């Protein structure tokens, strides 16, 4: 009888050790800025503290398929003032000297993602296209300001 009980407990313990679902509480994200069109989120920037650093989460609607609502994202740390550097890179497309230069383009790594920035045309205004391997989004200068909490 003792051997059967030990065998049962041993089997039960193995099952408990091999469990693959572990419940976690949701992370506390703080909104920096959000772009909405007709109630639908076009993009939003959020952050949360992770130890001594800040983790940023940029969620964007993929413009490849306008009829569908697909999102892609980029996570990056605030190390080395990355948040401000990204803002400056995006806004650099709206400076007069760069705006006239159609060859002006920036390619870099942001977090784990490769990112390309280039000029694009928006309805009645100039824009910047942010592209990763997952998708792209077109942003105006005002969009960039709002996304980064400047408006």
Buried (B, 14 or more C-beta within 10 A) or exposed (E): EEEEEEEEEEEEEEEEEEEEEEEEEEEEBEEBBBBEEEEEBBBBBBBEEEEEEBBBBBBBBBBEEEEEEEBBBBBBBBEEEBBEEBBEBBBBBBEEEBBEEEEBEBEEEBBEBEBBBBBBEBEEEEBBBBBBEBBBBBBBBEBBBBBBBEE
